[in-house]
Amino acid sequence: MPPGFRATHETWAAPDRRRLFYHKKTVPSWTPASIESIAGDGSDPREHFLSPDRKLGHSCVSSDGTRLVSDVQDPAGNELHLVDLRTGAAEVLCWPNASIANGLSGHAHPFFSPTGRSVVFTSDVSGKAAIFMVDVP
């Protein structure tokens, strides 16, 4: 990362595991933040999603490698962003409204189902940690 940025939440993406995805966060404010990837040999950098003002937290790439989902770490309200990796189109999938303050139970940690037709995530919006599932359009 260049000075002033930090790479976090690295993961090899499906289906061929040839791209390393990561969050590029501005230090110390964490915004702007983007989700980027590079080829396994360090070449071919790509920016897939950029948020100028949202603290992108955790993300997951679908098993077919066509979409990614990312949560936001803001206790005032946090959404899941769904990004089409083929077109770059992004939309808000849903609002978990997790507290963020309660450790792991307060973070959504989204994950695609094996079929890619739904996303599961955690939220303590009801007062205690629970697992939720939302269909993907």
Secondary structure in CASP SS format (residue, H / E / C, confidence):
PFRMAT SS
TARGET T0000
AUTHOR 0000-0000-0000
METHOD secondary structure of the structure
MODEL  1
M C 1.00
P C 1.00
P C 1.00
G C 1.00
F E 1.00
R E 1.00
A E 1.00
T E 1.00
H E 1.00
E E 1.00
T E 1.00
W E 1.00
A C 1.00
A C 1.00
P C 1.00
D C 1.00
R C 1.00
R C 1.00
R E 1.00
L E 1.00
F E 1.00
Y E 1.00
H E 1.00
K E 1.00
K E 1.00
T E 1.00
V C 1.00
P C 1.00
S C 1.00
W C 1.00
T C 1.00
P C 1.00
A E 1.00
S E 1.00
I E 1.00
E E 1.00
S E 1.00
I E 1.00
A E 1.00
G C 1.00
D C 1.00
G C 1.00
S C 1.00
D C 1.00
P C 1.00
R E 1.00
E E 1.00
H E 1.00
F E 1.00
L E 1.00
S E 1.00
P C 1.00
D C 1.00
R C 1.00
K C 1.00
L E 1.00
G E 1.00
H E 1.00
S E 1.00
C E 1.00
V E 1.00
S C 1.00
S C 1.00
D C 1.00
G C 1.00
T C 1.00
R E 1.00
L E 1.00
V E 1.00
S E 1.00
D E 1.00
V E 1.00
Q C 1.00
D C 1.00
P C 1.00
A C 1.00
G C 1.00
N C 1.00
E C 1.00
L E 1.00
H E 1.00
L E 1.00
V E 1.00
D E 1.00
L C 1.00
R C 1.00
T C 1.00
G C 1.00
A C 1.00
A E 1.00
E E 1.00
V E 1.00
L E 1.00
C E 1.00
W C 1.00
P C 1.00
N C 1.00
A C 1.00
S C 1.00
I C 1.00
A C 1.00
N C 1.00
G H 1.00
L H 1.00
S H 1.00
G H 1.00
H C 1.00
A C 1.00
H C 1.00
P C 1.00
F E 1.00
F E 1.00
S C 1.00
P C 1.00
T C 1.00
G C 1.00
R C 1.00
S E 1.00
V E 1.00
V E 1.00
F E 1.00
T E 1.00
S E 1.00
D C 1.00
V C 1.00
S C 1.00
G C 1.00
K C 1.00
A C 1.00
A E 1.00
I E 1.00
F E 1.00
M E 1.00
V E 1.00
D E 1.00
V C 1.00
P C 1.00
END
